[in-house]
Amino acid sequence: MPKPLVVAALLFQFNNNDMKEYIPGLAGVPATKSAISSIDGEKGILAYRGYSIQDLVEHSSFEETALLLMNGELPSSKELTNFKNTLKKRNEVKRKIRHLLWSLPSTGHSMDVLQTAIASMATFYPDAVASEPDSVYTQNALIKIISNMSTLVAMWTRISRGYDPIPPSNKMSYAENFMYMCFGEESDPAIVNLLDASLILHAEHTINASTFSTMVTASSLANPFASIAAGVELLLAHCMATQMKMFSLCLTKLALQRMPANGLKIGSKIKKLFGVWVIVNTKQKIPGLQFLKK
Protein backbone atom coordinates (compact mmCIF):
# COMPACT_ATOMS: atom_id res chain seq x y z
CA MET A 1 0.00 0.00 0.00
CA PRO A 2 1.37 3.44 -0.85
CA LYS A 3 2.19 5.78 1.99
CA PRO A 4 -0.69 8.17 2.78
CA LEU A 5 -1.03 10.72 0.01
CA VAL A 6 -3.44 13.59 -0.11
CA VAL A 7 -4.18 12.71 -3.72
CA ALA A 8 -7.43 14.63 -3.86
CA ALA A 9 -5.53 17.87 -3.34
CA LEU A 10 -3.73 17.33 -6.63
CA LEU A 11 -7.00 17.84 -8.48
CA PHE A 12 -7.05 21.46 -7.39
CA GLN A 13 -3.40 22.27 -7.99
CA PHE A 14 -3.61 23.24 -11.63
CA ASN A 15 -4.41 26.44 -13.50
CA ASN A 16 -2.43 28.51 -10.99
CA ASN A 17 -3.98 26.71 -8.03
CA ASP A 18 -7.44 27.80 -9.12
CA MET A 19 -9.95 25.30 -10.47
CA LYS A 20 -11.89 27.33 -13.02
CA GLU A 21 -14.12 24.74 -14.59
CA TYR A 22 -16.23 21.77 -13.61
CA ILE A 23 -15.13 18.52 -15.28
CA PRO A 24 -17.71 15.71 -14.97
CA GLY A 25 -16.10 12.48 -13.88
CA LEU A 26 -12.69 14.21 -13.77
CA ALA A 27 -12.29 13.22 -17.42
CA GLY A 28 -8.80 14.07 -18.64
CA VAL A 29 -7.66 15.46 -15.28
CA PRO A 30 -4.17 14.10 -14.46
CA ALA A 31 -4.25 13.39 -10.73
CA THR A 32 -0.84 11.72 -10.54
CA LYS A 33 1.46 9.38 -12.44
CA SER A 34 2.08 5.72 -11.72
CA ALA A 35 5.59 4.65 -10.80
CA ILE A 36 4.51 1.02 -10.93
CA SER A 37 3.19 0.49 -14.45
CA SER A 38 2.82 2.08 -17.86
CA ILE A 39 0.25 1.36 -20.55
CA ASP A 40 -0.54 2.25 -24.15
CA GLY A 41 -3.89 0.68 -25.00
CA GLU A 42 -3.83 1.61 -28.67
CA LYS A 43 -0.49 -0.13 -29.23
CA GLY A 44 -1.21 -2.99 -26.85
CA ILE A 45 1.74 -2.12 -24.59
CA LEU A 46 1.73 -2.76 -20.85
CA ALA A 47 4.69 -2.92 -18.45
CA TYR A 48 5.02 -3.55 -14.71
CA ARG A 49 8.06 -2.14 -12.89
CA GLY A 50 9.84 -1.95 -16.26
CA TYR A 51 9.06 -5.55 -17.25
CA SER A 52 6.96 -5.99 -20.39
CA ILE A 53 3.65 -7.80 -19.94
CA GLN A 54 4.69 -10.17 -22.73
CA ASP A 55 7.66 -11.41 -20.70
CA LEU A 56 5.62 -11.69 -17.52
CA VAL A 57 2.80 -13.65 -19.16
CA GLU A 58 5.23 -15.96 -20.90
CA HIS A 59 7.69 -16.57 -18.08
CA SER A 60 6.12 -15.48 -14.77
CA SER A 61 3.11 -16.41 -12.63
CA PHE A 62 0.48 -14.36 -10.85
CA GLU A 63 2.16 -14.94 -7.50
CA GLU A 64 5.56 -13.79 -8.78
CA THR A 65 4.01 -10.77 -10.51
CA ALA A 66 2.19 -9.82 -7.31
CA LEU A 67 5.50 -9.75 -5.45
CA LEU A 68 7.07 -7.71 -8.25
CA LEU A 69 4.33 -5.10 -7.94
CA MET A 70 4.50 -5.06 -4.15
CA ASN A 71 8.28 -4.96 -3.69
CA GLY A 72 9.52 -3.35 -6.90
CA GLU A 73 11.69 -6.26 -8.02
CA LEU A 74 11.33 -9.91 -8.93
CA PRO A 75 11.61 -12.22 -5.92
CA SER A 76 14.25 -14.85 -5.40
CA SER A 77 13.22 -18.49 -5.66
CA LYS A 78 13.07 -18.73 -1.87
CA GLU A 79 11.04 -15.55 -1.52
CA LEU A 80 8.55 -16.73 -4.14
CA THR A 81 8.18 -20.14 -2.48
CA ASN A 82 7.57 -18.53 0.91
CA PHE A 83 4.98 -16.16 -0.59
CA LYS A 84 3.13 -19.00 -2.30
CA ASN A 85 3.08 -20.98 0.94
CA THR A 86 1.78 -17.94 2.84
CA LEU A 87 -1.06 -17.46 0.35
CA LYS A 88 -2.00 -21.12 0.70
CA LYS A 89 -1.94 -20.99 4.49
CA ARG A 90 -4.14 -17.87 4.61
CA ASN A 91 -6.71 -18.61 1.89
CA GLU A 92 -9.48 -19.72 4.25
CA VAL A 93 -12.31 -17.26 4.95
CA LYS A 94 -13.71 -16.59 8.42
CA ARG A 95 -16.88 -18.51 9.23
CA LYS A 96 -18.84 -15.33 9.99
CA ILE A 97 -17.94 -13.90 6.58
CA ARG A 98 -19.26 -17.09 4.97
CA HIS A 99 -22.49 -16.59 6.91
CA LEU A 100 -22.58 -12.98 5.74
CA LEU A 101 -22.44 -14.10 2.11
CA TRP A 102 -25.23 -16.61 2.66
CA SER A 103 -27.41 -13.80 4.03
CA LEU A 104 -27.09 -11.67 0.89
CA PRO A 105 -29.59 -11.86 -2.03
CA SER A 106 -28.42 -14.35 -4.65
CA THR A 107 -29.19 -11.73 -7.31
CA GLY A 108 -26.63 -9.31 -5.87
CA HIS A 109 -23.85 -8.15 -8.19
CA SER A 110 -20.58 -9.99 -7.56
CA MET A 111 -18.63 -6.75 -7.17
CA ASP A 112 -21.03 -5.44 -4.51
CA VAL A 113 -20.68 -8.72 -2.65
CA LEU A 114 -16.89 -8.65 -2.91
CA GLN A 115 -16.78 -5.09 -1.62
CA THR A 116 -18.98 -6.04 1.34
CA ALA A 117 -16.85 -9.06 2.19
CA ILE A 118 -13.53 -7.20 2.01
CA ALA A 119 -14.83 -4.27 4.07
CA SER A 120 -16.09 -6.71 6.72
CA MET A 121 -12.59 -8.17 7.08
CA ALA A 122 -11.57 -4.96 8.86
CA THR A 123 -13.52 -6.13 11.92
CA PHE A 124 -11.07 -9.03 12.28
CA TYR A 125 -7.94 -6.90 11.78
CA PRO A 126 -8.64 -3.62 13.62
CA ASP A 127 -4.95 -2.80 14.06
CA ALA A 128 -4.21 -2.67 10.31
CA VAL A 129 -4.06 1.07 9.64
CA ALA A 130 -3.05 3.21 6.66
CA SER A 131 -0.97 5.46 8.90
CA GLU A 132 1.46 2.54 9.33
CA PRO A 133 1.51 0.90 5.88
CA ASP A 134 4.89 -0.75 6.40
CA SER A 135 4.09 -2.35 9.74
CA VAL A 136 4.18 -6.14 9.83
CA TYR A 137 0.53 -6.22 10.92
CA THR A 138 -0.69 -4.07 8.03
CA GLN A 139 1.43 -5.93 5.47
CA ASN A 140 0.01 -9.23 6.73
CA ALA A 141 -3.48 -7.82 6.36
CA LEU A 142 -2.76 -6.87 2.75
CA ILE A 143 -1.47 -10.37 1.99
CA LYS A 144 -4.64 -11.73 3.60
CA ILE A 145 -6.68 -9.66 1.13
CA ILE A 146 -4.76 -11.12 -1.82
CA SER A 147 -5.11 -14.65 -0.47
CA ASN A 148 -8.82 -14.33 0.31
CA MET A 149 -9.82 -12.53 -2.88
CA SER A 150 -10.04 -15.68 -5.01
CA THR A 151 -11.70 -17.62 -2.20
CA LEU A 152 -14.40 -14.98 -1.79
CA VAL A 153 -15.14 -14.78 -5.51
CA ALA A 154 -15.31 -18.55 -5.87
CA MET A 155 -17.42 -18.79 -2.73
CA TRP A 156 -19.99 -16.32 -4.06
CA THR A 157 -20.02 -18.11 -7.43
CA ARG A 158 -21.38 -21.17 -5.63
CA ILE A 159 -23.43 -19.55 -2.87
CA SER A 160 -25.33 -17.36 -5.35
CA ARG A 161 -26.37 -20.56 -7.13
CA GLY A 162 -27.42 -22.35 -3.96
CA TYR A 163 -24.35 -24.58 -3.59
CA ASP A 164 -22.08 -24.92 -0.58
CA PRO A 165 -18.63 -23.37 -1.00
CA ILE A 166 -15.71 -25.69 -1.69
CA PRO A 167 -12.85 -25.25 0.79
CA PRO A 168 -9.60 -24.04 -0.77
CA SER A 169 -6.74 -26.44 -1.40
CA ASN A 170 -3.26 -25.86 0.00
CA LYS A 171 -1.59 -27.83 -2.79
CA MET A 172 -2.55 -25.78 -5.86
CA SER A 173 -1.41 -22.55 -7.48
CA TYR A 174 -3.51 -19.42 -7.05
CA ALA A 175 -5.21 -19.77 -10.45
CA GLU A 176 -5.64 -23.54 -10.22
CA ASN A 177 -7.15 -23.27 -6.75
CA PHE A 178 -9.67 -20.66 -7.91
CA MET A 179 -10.94 -22.97 -10.65
CA TYR A 180 -11.11 -25.86 -8.18
CA MET A 181 -13.14 -23.83 -5.67
CA CYS A 182 -15.57 -22.82 -8.43
CA PHE A 183 -16.13 -26.21 -10.00
CA GLY A 184 -14.94 -28.83 -7.52
CA GLU A 185 -12.53 -30.53 -9.89
CA GLU A 186 -9.13 -30.04 -11.42
CA SER A 187 -9.26 -27.91 -14.56
CA ASP A 188 -7.55 -28.38 -17.88
CA PRO A 189 -4.00 -26.95 -17.66
CA ALA A 190 -4.74 -24.72 -20.67
CA ILE A 191 -7.60 -23.06 -18.76
CA VAL A 192 -5.49 -22.63 -15.63
CA ASN A 193 -2.75 -21.15 -17.80
CA LEU A 194 -5.21 -18.68 -19.31
CA LEU A 195 -6.59 -17.61 -15.93
CA ASP A 196 -3.08 -17.13 -14.56
CA ALA A 197 -2.21 -14.97 -17.58
CA SER A 198 -5.45 -13.03 -17.16
CA LEU A 199 -4.67 -12.35 -13.50
CA ILE A 200 -1.25 -11.02 -14.52
CA LEU A 201 -2.79 -8.83 -17.22
CA HIS A 202 -5.24 -7.22 -14.81
CA ALA A 203 -2.98 -6.96 -11.77
CA GLU A 204 -2.07 -3.31 -12.41
CA HIS A 205 -3.32 -0.72 -14.91
CA THR A 206 -1.76 2.56 -13.75
CA ILE A 207 -4.05 5.25 -12.32
CA ASN A 208 -7.49 4.07 -13.40
CA ALA A 209 -10.69 4.93 -11.53
CA SER A 210 -10.43 2.10 -9.00
CA THR A 211 -6.77 2.82 -8.26
CA PHE A 212 -7.52 6.51 -7.84
CA SER A 213 -10.39 5.75 -5.46
CA THR A 214 -8.17 3.45 -3.40
CA MET A 215 -5.43 6.09 -3.15
CA VAL A 216 -7.86 8.84 -2.12
CA THR A 217 -9.43 6.57 0.51
CA ALA A 218 -6.03 5.55 1.86
CA SER A 219 -4.95 9.21 1.98
CA SER A 220 -7.68 9.80 4.55
CA LEU A 221 -5.93 7.17 6.74
CA ALA A 222 -8.71 4.63 6.33
CA ASN A 223 -7.78 1.01 7.03
CA PRO A 224 -6.51 -1.03 4.06
CA PHE A 225 -9.72 -3.07 3.86
CA ALA A 226 -11.81 0.06 3.39
CA SER A 227 -9.35 1.36 0.80
CA ILE A 228 -9.40 -1.83 -1.26
CA ALA A 229 -13.18 -2.09 -0.89
CA ALA A 230 -13.52 1.39 -2.37
CA GLY A 231 -11.46 0.33 -5.36
CA VAL A 232 -13.52 -2.82 -5.81
CA GLU A 233 -16.74 -0.82 -5.97
CA LEU A 234 -15.27 1.47 -8.62
CA LEU A 235 -14.61 -1.64 -10.71
CA LEU A 236 -18.37 -2.09 -10.84
CA ALA A 237 -18.68 1.38 -12.34
CA HIS A 238 -16.05 0.72 -15.00
CA CYS A 239 -15.95 -3.07 -15.05
CA MET A 240 -14.85 -3.50 -18.67
CA ALA A 241 -11.55 -4.95 -17.47
CA THR A 242 -13.38 -7.50 -15.34
CA GLN A 243 -15.74 -8.35 -18.20
CA MET A 244 -12.78 -8.74 -20.54
CA LYS A 245 -11.21 -11.16 -18.10
CA MET A 246 -14.27 -13.39 -18.13
CA PHE A 247 -14.68 -12.91 -21.87
CA SER A 248 -11.16 -14.12 -22.54
CA LEU A 249 -11.63 -17.04 -20.16
CA CYS A 250 -14.86 -18.15 -21.84
CA LEU A 251 -13.52 -17.67 -25.34
CA THR A 252 -10.40 -19.70 -24.68
CA LYS A 253 -12.30 -22.40 -22.85
CA LEU A 254 -14.36 -22.92 -26.01
CA ALA A 255 -11.66 -22.51 -28.64
CA LEU A 256 -8.16 -22.08 -27.24
CA GLN A 257 -6.63 -23.79 -30.23
CA ARG A 258 -8.22 -21.27 -32.61
CA MET A 259 -6.62 -18.17 -31.09
CA PRO A 260 -4.70 -16.26 -33.80
CA ALA A 261 -0.95 -16.21 -33.35
CA ASN A 262 -0.73 -12.41 -33.56
CA GLY A 263 -3.08 -11.76 -30.68
CA LEU A 264 -6.81 -11.42 -30.09
CA LYS A 265 -8.31 -8.62 -32.16
CA ILE A 266 -11.20 -6.86 -30.49
CA GLY A 267 -13.99 -4.88 -32.10
CA SER A 268 -16.52 -7.27 -33.58
CA LYS A 269 -19.43 -9.33 -32.26
CA ILE A 270 -18.32 -12.62 -30.79
CA LYS A 271 -20.35 -15.82 -30.80
CA LYS A 272 -22.74 -16.48 -27.98
CA LEU A 273 -20.75 -17.68 -24.97
CA PHE A 274 -22.53 -19.45 -22.13
CA GLY A 275 -25.79 -17.73 -23.08
CA VAL A 276 -24.37 -14.19 -23.29
CA TRP A 277 -23.56 -12.17 -26.42
CA VAL A 278 -20.17 -10.57 -25.94
CA ILE A 279 -19.68 -7.28 -27.81
CA VAL A 280 -16.57 -5.21 -27.16
CA ASN A 281 -16.69 -1.68 -28.52
CA THR A 282 -12.98 -1.01 -28.84
CA LYS A 283 -10.27 -1.41 -31.43
CA GLN A 284 -7.61 -2.16 -28.86
CA LYS A 285 -5.78 -5.41 -28.36
CA ILE A 286 -5.62 -7.27 -25.09
CA PRO A 287 -1.89 -6.91 -24.30
CA GLY A 288 -0.17 -10.22 -23.65
CA LEU A 289 -2.83 -12.69 -24.77
CA GLN A 290 -0.78 -13.55 -27.84
CA PHE A 291 2.06 -14.57 -25.55
CA LEU A 292 0.26 -17.21 -23.48
CA LYS A 293 2.52 -19.95 -22.18
CA LYS A 294 2.12 -23.16 -24.13
C-alpha positions as CSV (number, residue, x, y, z in Angstrom):
1,M,0.0,0.0,0.0
2,P,1.4,3.4,-0.9
3,K,2.2,5.8,2.0
4,P,-0.7,8.2,2.8
5,L,-1.0,10.7,0.0
6,V,-3.4,13.6,-0.1
7,V,-4.2,12.7,-3.7
8,A,-7.4,14.6,-3.9
9,A,-5.5,17.9,-3.3
10,L,-3.7,17.3,-6.6
11,L,-7.0,17.8,-8.5
12,F,-7.1,21.5,-7.4
13,Q,-3.4,22.3,-8.0
14,F,-3.6,23.2,-11.6
15,N,-4.4,26.4,-13.5
16,N,-2.4,28.5,-11.0
17,N,-4.0,26.7,-8.0
18,D,-7.4,27.8,-9.1
19,M,-9.9,25.3,-10.5
20,K,-11.9,27.3,-13.0
21,E,-14.1,24.7,-14.6
22,Y,-16.2,21.8,-13.6
23,I,-15.1,18.5,-15.3
24,P,-17.7,15.7,-15.0
25,G,-16.1,12.5,-13.9
26,L,-12.7,14.2,-13.8
27,A,-12.3,13.2,-17.4
28,G,-8.8,14.1,-18.6
29,V,-7.7,15.5,-15.3
30,P,-4.2,14.1,-14.5
31,A,-4.2,13.4,-10.7
32,T,-0.8,11.7,-10.5
33,K,1.5,9.4,-12.4
34,S,2.1,5.7,-11.7
35,A,5.6,4.7,-10.8
36,I,4.5,1.0,-10.9
37,S,3.2,0.5,-14.4
38,S,2.8,2.1,-17.9
39,I,0.2,1.4,-20.6
40,D,-0.5,2.3,-24.2
41,G,-3.9,0.7,-25.0
42,E,-3.8,1.6,-28.7
43,K,-0.5,-0.1,-29.2
44,G,-1.2,-3.0,-26.8
45,I,1.7,-2.1,-24.6
46,L,1.7,-2.8,-20.8
47,A,4.7,-2.9,-18.4
48,Y,5.0,-3.6,-14.7
49,R,8.1,-2.1,-12.9
50,G,9.8,-1.9,-16.3
51,Y,9.1,-5.5,-17.3
52,S,7.0,-6.0,-20.4
53,I,3.6,-7.8,-19.9
54,Q,4.7,-10.2,-22.7
55,D,7.7,-11.4,-20.7
56,L,5.6,-11.7,-17.5
57,V,2.8,-13.7,-19.2
58,E,5.2,-16.0,-20.9
59,H,7.7,-16.6,-18.1
60,S,6.1,-15.5,-14.8
61,S,3.1,-16.4,-12.6
62,F,0.5,-14.4,-10.9
63,E,2.2,-14.9,-7.5
64,E,5.6,-13.8,-8.8
65,T,4.0,-10.8,-10.5
66,A,2.2,-9.8,-7.3
67,L,5.5,-9.7,-5.4
68,L,7.1,-7.7,-8.3
69,L,4.3,-5.1,-7.9
70,M,4.5,-5.1,-4.1
71,N,8.3,-5.0,-3.7
72,G,9.5,-3.4,-6.9
73,E,11.7,-6.3,-8.0
74,L,11.3,-9.9,-8.9
75,P,11.6,-12.2,-5.9
76,S,14.3,-14.9,-5.4
77,S,13.2,-18.5,-5.7
78,K,13.1,-18.7,-1.9
79,E,11.0,-15.5,-1.5
80,L,8.5,-16.7,-4.1
81,T,8.2,-20.1,-2.5
82,N,7.6,-18.5,0.9
83,F,5.0,-16.2,-0.6
84,K,3.1,-19.0,-2.3
85,N,3.1,-21.0,0.9
86,T,1.8,-17.9,2.8
87,L,-1.1,-17.5,0.3
88,K,-2.0,-21.1,0.7
89,K,-1.9,-21.0,4.5
90,R,-4.1,-17.9,4.6
91,N,-6.7,-18.6,1.9
92,E,-9.5,-19.7,4.3
93,V,-12.3,-17.3,5.0
94,K,-13.7,-16.6,8.4
95,R,-16.9,-18.5,9.2
96,K,-18.8,-15.3,10.0
97,I,-17.9,-13.9,6.6
98,R,-19.3,-17.1,5.0
99,H,-22.5,-16.6,6.9
100,L,-22.6,-13.0,5.7
101,L,-22.4,-14.1,2.1
102,W,-25.2,-16.6,2.7
103,S,-27.4,-13.8,4.0
104,L,-27.1,-11.7,0.9
105,P,-29.6,-11.9,-2.0
106,S,-28.4,-14.4,-4.6
107,T,-29.2,-11.7,-7.3
108,G,-26.6,-9.3,-5.9
109,H,-23.8,-8.2,-8.2
110,S,-20.6,-10.0,-7.6
111,M,-18.6,-6.7,-7.2
112,D,-21.0,-5.4,-4.5
113,V,-20.7,-8.7,-2.6
114,L,-16.9,-8.7,-2.9
115,Q,-16.8,-5.1,-1.6
116,T,-19.0,-6.0,1.3
117,A,-16.9,-9.1,2.2
118,I,-13.5,-7.2,2.0
119,A,-14.8,-4.3,4.1
120,S,-16.1,-6.7,6.7
121,M,-12.6,-8.2,7.1
122,A,-11.6,-5.0,8.9
123,T,-13.5,-6.1,11.9
124,F,-11.1,-9.0,12.3
125,Y,-7.9,-6.9,11.8
126,P,-8.6,-3.6,13.6
127,D,-5.0,-2.8,14.1
128,A,-4.2,-2.7,10.3
129,V,-4.1,1.1,9.6
130,A,-3.0,3.2,6.7
131,S,-1.0,5.5,8.9
132,E,1.5,2.5,9.3
133,P,1.5,0.9,5.9
134,D,4.9,-0.8,6.4
135,S,4.1,-2.3,9.7
136,V,4.2,-6.1,9.8
137,Y,0.5,-6.2,10.9
138,T,-0.7,-4.1,8.0
139,Q,1.4,-5.9,5.5
140,N,0.0,-9.2,6.7
141,A,-3.5,-7.8,6.4
142,L,-2.8,-6.9,2.7
143,I,-1.5,-10.4,2.0
144,K,-4.6,-11.7,3.6
145,I,-6.7,-9.7,1.1
146,I,-4.8,-11.1,-1.8
147,S,-5.1,-14.6,-0.5
148,N,-8.8,-14.3,0.3
149,M,-9.8,-12.5,-2.9
150,S,-10.0,-15.7,-5.0
151,T,-11.7,-17.6,-2.2
152,L,-14.4,-15.0,-1.8
153,V,-15.1,-14.8,-5.5
154,A,-15.3,-18.6,-5.9
155,M,-17.4,-18.8,-2.7
156,W,-20.0,-16.3,-4.1
157,T,-20.0,-18.1,-7.4
158,R,-21.4,-21.2,-5.6
159,I,-23.4,-19.5,-2.9
160,S,-25.3,-17.4,-5.3
161,R,-26.4,-20.6,-7.1
162,G,-27.4,-22.4,-4.0
163,Y,-24.3,-24.6,-3.6
164,D,-22.1,-24.9,-0.6
165,P,-18.6,-23.4,-1.0
166,I,-15.7,-25.7,-1.7
167,P,-12.9,-25.2,0.8
168,P,-9.6,-24.0,-0.8
169,S,-6.7,-26.4,-1.4
170,N,-3.3,-25.9,0.0
171,K,-1.6,-27.8,-2.8
172,M,-2.6,-25.8,-5.9
173,S,-1.4,-22.6,-7.5
174,Y,-3.5,-19.4,-7.0
175,A,-5.2,-19.8,-10.4
176,E,-5.6,-23.5,-10.2
177,N,-7.1,-23.3,-6.8
178,F,-9.7,-20.7,-7.9
179,M,-10.9,-23.0,-10.6
180,Y,-11.1,-25.9,-8.2
181,M,-13.1,-23.8,-5.7
182,C,-15.6,-22.8,-8.4
183,F,-16.1,-26.2,-10.0
184,G,-14.9,-28.8,-7.5
185,E,-12.5,-30.5,-9.9
186,E,-9.1,-30.0,-11.4
187,S,-9.3,-27.9,-14.6
188,D,-7.5,-28.4,-17.9
189,P,-4.0,-27.0,-17.7
190,A,-4.7,-24.7,-20.7
191,I,-7.6,-23.1,-18.8
192,V,-5.5,-22.6,-15.6
193,N,-2.8,-21.2,-17.8
194,L,-5.2,-18.7,-19.3
195,L,-6.6,-17.6,-15.9
196,D,-3.1,-17.1,-14.6
197,A,-2.2,-15.0,-17.6
198,S,-5.5,-13.0,-17.2
199,L,-4.7,-12.3,-13.5
200,I,-1.2,-11.0,-14.5
201,L,-2.8,-8.8,-17.2
202,H,-5.2,-7.2,-14.8
203,A,-3.0,-7.0,-11.8
204,E,-2.1,-3.3,-12.4
205,H,-3.3,-0.7,-14.9
206,T,-1.8,2.6,-13.8
207,I,-4.1,5.2,-12.3
208,N,-7.5,4.1,-13.4
209,A,-10.7,4.9,-11.5
210,S,-10.4,2.1,-9.0
211,T,-6.8,2.8,-8.3
212,F,-7.5,6.5,-7.8
213,S,-10.4,5.7,-5.5
214,T,-8.2,3.5,-3.4
215,M,-5.4,6.1,-3.1
216,V,-7.9,8.8,-2.1
217,T,-9.4,6.6,0.5
218,A,-6.0,5.6,1.9
219,S,-4.9,9.2,2.0
220,S,-7.7,9.8,4.6
221,L,-5.9,7.2,6.7
222,A,-8.7,4.6,6.3
223,N,-7.8,1.0,7.0
224,P,-6.5,-1.0,4.1
225,F,-9.7,-3.1,3.9
226,A,-11.8,0.1,3.4
227,S,-9.3,1.4,0.8
228,I,-9.4,-1.8,-1.3
229,A,-13.2,-2.1,-0.9
230,A,-13.5,1.4,-2.4
231,G,-11.5,0.3,-5.4
232,V,-13.5,-2.8,-5.8
233,E,-16.7,-0.8,-6.0
234,L,-15.3,1.5,-8.6
235,L,-14.6,-1.6,-10.7
236,L,-18.4,-2.1,-10.8
237,A,-18.7,1.4,-12.3
238,H,-16.0,0.7,-15.0
239,C,-15.9,-3.1,-15.1
240,M,-14.9,-3.5,-18.7
241,A,-11.6,-4.9,-17.5
242,T,-13.4,-7.5,-15.3
243,Q,-15.7,-8.4,-18.2
244,M,-12.8,-8.7,-20.5
245,K,-11.2,-11.2,-18.1
246,M,-14.3,-13.4,-18.1
247,F,-14.7,-12.9,-21.9
248,S,-11.2,-14.1,-22.5
249,L,-11.6,-17.0,-20.2
250,C,-14.9,-18.1,-21.8
251,L,-13.5,-17.7,-25.3
252,T,-10.4,-19.7,-24.7
253,K,-12.3,-22.4,-22.9
254,L,-14.4,-22.9,-26.0
255,A,-11.7,-22.5,-28.6
256,L,-8.2,-22.1,-27.2
257,Q,-6.6,-23.8,-30.2
258,R,-8.2,-21.3,-32.6
259,M,-6.6,-18.2,-31.1
260,P,-4.7,-16.3,-33.8
261,A,-1.0,-16.2,-33.3
262,N,-0.7,-12.4,-33.6
263,G,-3.1,-11.8,-30.7
264,L,-6.8,-11.4,-30.1
265,K,-8.3,-8.6,-32.2
266,I,-11.2,-6.9,-30.5
267,G,-14.0,-4.9,-32.1
268,S,-16.5,-7.3,-33.6
269,K,-19.4,-9.3,-32.3
270,I,-18.3,-12.6,-30.8
271,K,-20.3,-15.8,-30.8
272,K,-22.7,-16.5,-28.0
273,L,-20.8,-17.7,-25.0
274,F,-22.5,-19.4,-22.1
275,G,-25.8,-17.7,-23.1
276,V,-24.4,-14.2,-23.3
277,W,-23.6,-12.2,-26.4
278,V,-20.2,-10.6,-25.9
279,I,-19.7,-7.3,-27.8
280,V,-16.6,-5.2,-27.2
281,N,-16.7,-1.7,-28.5
282,T,-13.0,-1.0,-28.8
283,K,-10.3,-1.4,-31.4
284,Q,-7.6,-2.2,-28.9
285,K,-5.8,-5.4,-28.4
286,I,-5.6,-7.3,-25.1
287,P,-1.9,-6.9,-24.3
288,G,-0.2,-10.2,-23.7
289,L,-2.8,-12.7,-24.8
290,Q,-0.8,-13.6,-27.8
291,F,2.1,-14.6,-25.5
292,L,0.3,-17.2,-23.5
293,K,2.5,-19.9,-22.2
294,K,2.1,-23.2,-24.1
